[in-house]
Amino acid sequence: MSIGILGATGYTGAELIRLLHNHRDSRITYCSSRQYNGKRISEVFPFFRGTFDIELEDFDESAIKDRCDIVFSCLPHGTSMEYIPRILESVRVVDLSADYRIASLETYREWYGEHTSPALLERAVYGLCEVYREEIGGASLVANPGCYPTSILLPLIPLLKEGLIEAEGIIADSKSGVSGAGRGLSLKTHICESGESFSAYKVGRSHRHIPEMEQELAKAAGSEVHIEFTPHLIPISRGMLSTIYVKAMADEAALKDCLRAFYEGSRFVHVLASDFPSTKDVRGTNNCFIGLTVGGKTGRAVIVSAIDNLTKGASGQAIQNMNLMFGLPEFEGIDSLPLFP
């Protein structure tokens, strides 16, 4: 299987290359970068020297159609939609941007602005692998979920489906490593600003992952859902920890049993027996670890989930989607142990 990567020189592009190196059924045949067009990828990422090298190209529709079976788009939000319609009839696509995650054009416009290929919103399949395996298998365009939604949806969807938690009053408090902000230079990710600090941002329902989360939570609940979500930036390079507060309609054992049953046989989602996960538990893996407890006096469940924002939250899940699209073992290329220490 021949693979192309659009926007290969960002963090998610580099993570795709790292993971695909161990994928037995694929080879990377095309990598694009407008900024580094004409350079070799080892000039941009010296750590690939001696292992993987390819010349970076500008977007070339003909080259993609001739050389690729599937393309991963790691382009920024609002940019993927300019290129994907030009190649979609020839290759299958996994889009890591937010351009096709929101099914409602009206909702998309409210949060992101105008969409240049709205007809594809209905065609795209939301790529939360453990929830939409069958739909992904027949898809030509998969919208890879955002990192924050992945960490929040995986523990909540099964519980909402079974009516074990209330759909209203959900509070999610999430912390992300700095790589979640992308590779571009900015003041907030400067080491003197982000190091030895811990800050909230996009407070007050202003983060653009909210409609994506509410869309999927509403499907699970069978009714409209509103979530109070606050993201935080923490001074680590990669990792994400979400602490979620919900009103429980059953005891702790029932909630854990529900999650274990839903993810039975899952290679990547694991419900912990009694403790709570840390970002180091999942660093560099496609895993999601979930711990929870129910407070006797408040009746609230506290759920903690950990993922690597670059792997399960982006490139690892993208490869998992590709595997499902092509009928390959779901874990191929991404069944790795965590990086430690």
C-alpha positions as CSV (number, residue, x, y, z in Angstrom):
1,M,0.0,0.0,0.0
2,S,1.4,3.3,-1.1
3,I,1.0,6.3,1.2
4,G,1.2,10.1,0.8
5,I,1.4,12.7,3.5
6,L,0.3,16.3,2.9
7,G,2.0,18.6,5.4
8,A,4.7,16.1,6.4
9,T,6.9,18.5,8.3
10,G,4.6,19.2,11.3
11,Y,4.5,17.2,14.4
12,T,1.7,14.9,13.2
13,G,3.5,14.3,9.9
14,A,6.7,13.3,11.7
15,E,4.7,11.1,14.0
16,L,3.1,9.4,11.0
17,I,6.5,8.7,9.5
18,R,7.8,7.3,12.8
19,L,4.9,4.9,13.2
20,L,4.6,3.9,9.5
21,H,8.2,2.8,9.5
22,N,7.0,-0.3,11.5
23,H,3.9,-0.9,9.3
24,R,4.5,-4.1,7.3
25,D,1.9,-3.4,4.7
26,S,2.8,0.2,3.7
27,R,5.4,2.4,2.2
28,I,5.6,6.2,2.0
29,T,5.8,7.3,-1.6
30,Y,5.0,11.0,-1.4
31,C,5.5,13.7,1.2
32,S,4.5,17.4,0.6
33,S,5.8,20.5,2.3
34,R,5.3,24.0,0.8
35,Q,7.9,25.5,3.2
36,Y,10.6,22.8,2.6
37,N,9.8,21.9,-1.0
38,G,12.8,20.4,-2.7
39,K,14.6,19.5,0.5
40,R,15.0,16.0,1.9
41,I,13.1,15.2,5.0
42,S,16.3,14.3,6.8
43,E,17.3,18.0,6.4
44,V,14.1,19.0,8.3
45,F,14.2,16.1,10.8
46,P,17.8,15.0,11.3
47,F,16.6,12.1,13.5
48,F,15.4,10.3,10.3
49,R,18.9,10.1,8.9
50,G,19.9,6.5,8.1
51,T,16.3,5.3,8.6
52,F,14.0,7.1,6.2
53,D,14.5,9.8,3.6
54,I,12.4,11.2,0.8
55,E,12.4,14.4,-1.1
56,L,9.7,16.8,-0.1
57,E,7.5,18.2,-2.8
58,D,4.8,20.8,-3.3
59,F,1.3,19.6,-3.8
60,D,1.1,17.6,-7.0
61,E,-2.3,16.2,-7.9
62,S,-0.9,14.0,-10.6
63,A,1.9,12.6,-8.5
64,I,-0.6,11.7,-5.7
65,K,-2.9,9.9,-8.1
66,D,0.0,8.0,-9.7
67,R,1.8,7.1,-6.5
68,C,-0.6,6.8,-3.7
69,D,-3.4,4.5,-2.5
70,I,-4.2,6.7,0.5
71,V,-3.3,10.2,1.7
72,F,-3.0,11.5,5.2
73,S,-3.7,15.2,5.3
74,C,-1.8,17.0,8.1
75,L,-2.6,20.4,6.7
76,P,-4.0,23.2,9.0
77,H,-7.7,23.7,9.5
78,G,-9.2,25.4,6.5
79,T,-6.4,24.3,4.2
80,S,-7.2,20.6,3.9
81,M,-10.6,21.4,2.3
82,E,-8.8,23.2,-0.6
83,Y,-6.9,20.0,-1.6
84,I,-8.9,17.0,-0.6
85,P,-11.7,17.4,-3.2
86,R,-9.0,17.4,-5.9
87,I,-7.8,13.9,-5.1
88,L,-10.7,12.2,-3.4
89,E,-12.0,10.4,-6.5
90,S,-8.6,8.8,-7.0
91,V,-7.3,8.0,-3.5
92,R,-8.7,7.4,0.0
93,V,-8.1,10.1,2.5
94,V,-7.7,10.4,6.3
95,D,-7.9,14.1,7.2
96,L,-6.2,15.1,10.5
97,S,-7.6,18.6,10.4
98,A,-11.1,19.7,11.7
99,D,-12.4,20.4,8.2
100,Y,-14.7,17.4,7.9
101,R,-15.4,16.5,11.6
102,I,-18.6,18.6,11.9
103,A,-21.5,17.1,10.0
104,S,-23.7,20.3,10.3
105,L,-22.6,23.1,7.9
106,E,-24.3,25.6,10.1
107,T,-22.4,24.5,13.1
108,Y,-19.2,24.4,11.1
109,R,-19.7,28.0,10.0
110,E,-20.4,29.1,13.6
111,W,-17.1,27.8,14.9
112,Y,-14.7,27.8,11.9
113,G,-16.1,30.0,9.2
114,E,-17.0,29.2,5.6
115,H,-16.5,25.7,4.1
116,T,-15.4,25.4,0.5
117,S,-16.5,21.8,0.0
118,P,-19.6,21.4,2.1
119,A,-21.0,18.5,0.1
120,L,-18.2,16.3,1.6
121,L,-19.3,16.9,5.2
122,E,-22.1,14.3,4.8
123,R,-19.7,11.9,3.0
124,A,-17.0,12.0,5.6
125,V,-17.0,9.4,8.4
126,Y,-16.0,10.5,11.9
127,G,-12.9,8.3,12.7
128,L,-13.3,7.4,16.3
129,C,-12.2,3.9,15.6
130,E,-13.6,2.0,18.6
131,V,-17.0,3.5,18.0
132,Y,-17.3,3.5,14.2
133,R,-15.4,0.5,13.0
134,E,-17.9,-0.6,10.4
135,E,-18.5,2.8,8.9
136,I,-14.8,3.5,8.7
137,G,-14.3,0.2,6.8
138,G,-16.3,1.5,3.8
139,A,-15.2,5.1,3.9
140,S,-13.3,7.0,1.3
141,L,-12.9,10.1,3.5
142,V,-12.3,9.8,7.2
143,A,-12.2,12.8,9.5
144,N,-9.7,11.9,12.2
145,P,-10.9,13.1,15.6
146,G,-9.3,15.9,17.6
147,C,-7.0,15.0,20.5
148,Y,-9.2,16.5,23.2
149,P,-12.4,14.9,21.9
150,T,-10.7,11.5,21.7
151,S,-9.7,11.6,25.3
152,I,-13.2,12.7,26.4
153,L,-15.4,10.7,24.0
154,L,-13.9,7.3,24.6
155,P,-14.9,7.1,28.3
156,L,-18.2,8.9,27.9
157,I,-19.9,7.4,24.9
158,P,-20.4,3.9,26.3
159,L,-21.8,5.3,29.6
160,L,-24.2,7.6,27.8
161,K,-25.4,4.8,25.5
162,E,-26.3,2.7,28.5
163,G,-27.9,5.7,30.4
164,L,-25.4,5.2,33.3
165,I,-24.6,8.9,33.5
166,E,-26.6,12.1,33.0
167,A,-26.2,13.8,29.7
168,E,-26.3,17.3,31.2
169,G,-23.8,18.9,33.6
170,I,-20.8,17.2,32.1
171,I,-17.5,19.0,33.0
172,A,-14.2,18.2,31.3
173,D,-10.9,19.6,32.5
174,S,-8.1,18.6,30.1
175,K,-4.4,19.1,30.0
176,S,-2.3,18.9,26.9
177,G,1.4,18.9,26.1
178,V,2.8,21.8,24.1
179,S,3.0,19.8,20.8
180,G,-0.8,20.0,20.7
181,A,-0.3,23.7,19.7
182,G,1.6,22.6,16.5
183,R,5.1,23.2,15.3
184,G,4.7,26.8,14.3
185,L,6.3,29.5,16.5
186,S,4.2,31.3,18.9
187,L,4.7,33.3,22.2
188,K,2.6,30.9,24.3
189,T,4.7,27.9,23.3
190,H,8.1,29.7,23.8
191,I,10.0,27.8,26.5
192,C,10.2,31.0,28.7
193,E,6.4,31.3,28.6
194,S,5.3,27.7,28.8
195,G,8.1,26.2,30.9
196,E,7.6,25.9,34.6
197,S,4.0,27.1,34.1
198,F,0.5,25.7,33.9
199,S,-2.3,27.7,32.3
200,A,-5.9,27.4,31.1
201,Y,-6.9,28.8,27.7
202,K,-10.1,29.1,25.6
203,V,-12.0,29.2,28.9
204,G,-15.8,29.6,28.8
205,R,-16.9,27.3,26.0
206,S,-14.7,28.9,23.4
207,H,-12.6,26.0,22.2
208,R,-13.4,24.8,18.7
209,H,-13.4,21.1,19.8
210,I,-16.6,21.7,21.7
211,P,-19.0,21.2,18.8
212,E,-17.2,18.0,17.8
213,M,-17.6,16.6,21.3
214,E,-21.2,17.6,21.6
215,Q,-22.1,16.2,18.2
216,E,-20.8,12.7,19.2
217,L,-22.1,12.8,22.7
218,A,-25.6,13.7,21.4
219,K,-25.5,10.6,19.2
220,A,-24.7,8.5,22.2
221,A,-27.2,10.1,24.5
222,G,-30.0,10.3,21.9
223,S,-30.5,14.0,23.0
224,E,-28.8,17.3,22.9
225,V,-25.7,17.5,25.1
226,H,-23.8,20.5,26.4
227,I,-20.4,20.2,27.9
228,E,-18.3,22.6,30.0
229,F,-14.8,22.1,28.7
230,T,-11.6,23.9,29.8
231,P,-8.3,23.0,28.2
232,H,-4.9,23.7,29.8
233,L,-1.3,23.8,28.5
234,I,1.2,21.9,30.6
235,P,5.0,22.0,30.1
236,I,5.6,18.6,28.6
237,S,6.2,17.9,24.9
238,R,3.5,15.2,24.4
239,G,0.6,13.7,26.4
240,M,-2.9,14.5,27.4
241,L,-4.9,13.9,30.6
242,S,-8.6,14.6,30.9
243,T,-10.5,14.7,34.2
244,I,-14.2,14.5,33.6
245,Y,-17.0,15.1,36.1
246,V,-20.5,13.6,35.5
247,K,-23.6,12.7,37.5
248,A,-23.6,9.0,37.9
249,M,-26.8,6.9,37.7
250,A,-25.2,3.7,38.9
251,D,-22.3,2.7,41.2
252,E,-18.6,2.5,40.3
253,A,-18.7,-1.2,39.5
254,A,-21.5,-0.8,37.0
255,L,-19.7,2.0,35.2
256,K,-16.5,0.1,35.0
257,D,-18.3,-3.0,33.8
258,C,-20.0,-1.0,31.1
259,L,-16.7,0.4,29.8
260,R,-15.0,-3.0,30.0
261,A,-17.9,-4.6,28.0
262,F,-17.8,-1.9,25.4
263,Y,-14.1,-2.1,24.9
264,E,-13.8,-5.9,25.3
265,G,-11.2,-7.1,22.9
266,S,-9.9,-3.6,22.2
267,R,-6.2,-3.4,21.7
268,F,-5.9,0.2,22.7
269,V,-8.6,1.2,25.3
270,H,-8.0,-0.1,28.8
271,V,-10.1,0.4,31.9
272,L,-8.0,0.3,35.1
273,A,-9.0,-1.8,38.1
274,S,-8.5,0.7,40.9
275,D,-5.9,3.4,40.1
276,F,-5.7,6.3,37.7
277,P,-3.5,6.8,34.6
278,S,-0.7,9.3,33.9
279,T,0.5,10.7,30.6
280,K,3.7,8.6,31.0
281,D,1.7,5.4,30.9
282,V,0.7,6.0,27.3
283,R,3.6,8.1,26.0
284,G,4.3,7.2,22.3
285,T,1.4,4.7,22.2
286,N,-2.0,4.5,20.6
287,N,-3.5,3.5,24.0
288,C,-6.1,5.2,26.1
289,F,-6.1,4.4,29.8
290,I,-9.2,5.1,31.8
291,G,-9.7,5.2,35.6
292,L,-12.8,6.3,37.5
293,T,-14.4,6.6,40.9
294,V,-17.9,7.5,42.2
295,G,-18.2,9.8,45.2
296,G,-20.8,8.5,47.7
297,K,-21.9,11.9,48.9
298,T,-22.0,13.9,45.7
299,G,-23.1,11.1,43.4
300,R,-20.6,12.3,40.8
301,A,-18.3,10.1,38.9
302,V,-14.8,11.4,38.3
303,I,-13.3,9.8,35.2
304,V,-9.6,10.3,34.3
305,S,-8.4,9.3,30.8
306,A,-4.8,9.5,29.4
307,I,-3.7,9.5,25.8
308,D,-0.7,10.7,23.8
309,N,-2.0,13.7,21.9
310,L,0.3,12.9,18.9
311,T,-0.5,9.2,18.8
312,K,-4.0,8.2,19.8
313,G,-4.9,11.9,19.6
314,A,-3.7,12.2,16.0
315,S,-1.3,10.1,13.9
316,G,-1.7,6.7,15.7
317,Q,-5.5,6.9,15.4
318,A,-5.1,8.0,11.7
319,I,-3.1,4.8,11.0
320,Q,-5.7,2.8,12.9
321,N,-8.3,4.4,10.6
322,M,-6.3,3.4,7.5
323,N,-6.0,-0.2,8.8
324,L,-9.8,-0.4,9.1
325,M,-10.3,1.2,5.7
326,F,-8.1,-1.4,4.0
327,G,-9.2,-4.4,6.0
328,L,-5.8,-4.8,7.8
329,P,-5.3,-5.8,11.4
330,E,-6.4,-2.8,13.4
331,F,-3.2,-2.7,15.4
332,E,-0.7,-3.0,12.5
333,G,2.1,-0.5,12.9
334,I,0.8,1.1,16.1
335,D,1.0,-1.7,18.7
336,S,4.0,-0.2,20.5
337,L,5.1,-0.1,24.1
338,P,5.2,3.3,25.8
339,L,8.4,5.4,25.8
340,F,9.9,5.3,29.2
341,P,11.3,7.2,31.1
